[in-house]
């Protein structure tokens, strides 16, 4: 991308990848992300992401911690510029993408995968809460549902915890009272598309 096509924020911070990283961290200042999760969400090459993470760590605006053999990165809210960065990135034009999807958009949004999708449940998971954001039940043999979930994630603009089950697998797990499934079903639901009563009877 030429410099002429860069957004004002990218020009301000000198790098498209750096601006995207700052956007991700300071719009989601209560969350942490691992490298491959970051590259998937901001759609940048892993080498560029690693390089900019090192730059941001070197000036102290990003910190990392290791958990379960993965290195997670997050905004350093103790940095003197942290609150200013939150102000910058909380006011971007597309900050309401997630809100737009939730406002009655799911029926329309599932149309591209409707023939593969049997049910979908969207939860009201809050930051820091265990669980998932999307429960997807359907035929994912061709990875159509996986790709769709990734598109939804990009539209929302932040990582989503989602799981995909075949109808048979989900119903079996539900019948044997699988703990993971039961915990999902106990979550607060913001949207449920379940015409055949697969998820909730």
Secondary structure as GFF3:
##gff-version 3
##sequence-region A 1 201
A	DSSP	three_ten_helix	3	5	.	.	.	ID=ss1
A	DSSP	alpha_helix	8	13	.	.	.	ID=ss2
A	DSSP	alpha_helix	16	27	.	.	.	ID=ss3
A	DSSP	beta_strand	32	34	.	.	.	ID=ss4
A	DSSP	alpha_helix	35	42	.	.	.	ID=ss5
A	DSSP	alpha_helix	46	58	.	.	.	ID=ss6
A	DSSP	beta_strand	62	67	.	.	.	ID=ss7
A	DSSP	beta_strand	70	75	.	.	.	ID=ss8
A	DSSP	alpha_helix	82	89	.	.	.	ID=ss9
A	DSSP	alpha_helix	97	102	.	.	.	ID=ss10
A	DSSP	alpha_helix	106	109	.	.	.	ID=ss11
A	DSSP	three_ten_helix	111	113	.	.	.	ID=ss12
A	DSSP	beta_strand	117	123	.	.	.	ID=ss13
A	DSSP	beta_strand	134	138	.	.	.	ID=ss14
A	DSSP	alpha_helix	144	156	.	.	.	ID=ss15
A	DSSP	beta_strand	162	165	.	.	.	ID=ss16
A	DSSP	alpha_helix	167	175	.	.	.	ID=ss17
A	DSSP	alpha_helix	179	185	.	.	.	ID=ss18
A	DSSP	beta_strand	189	193	.	.	.	ID=ss19
###
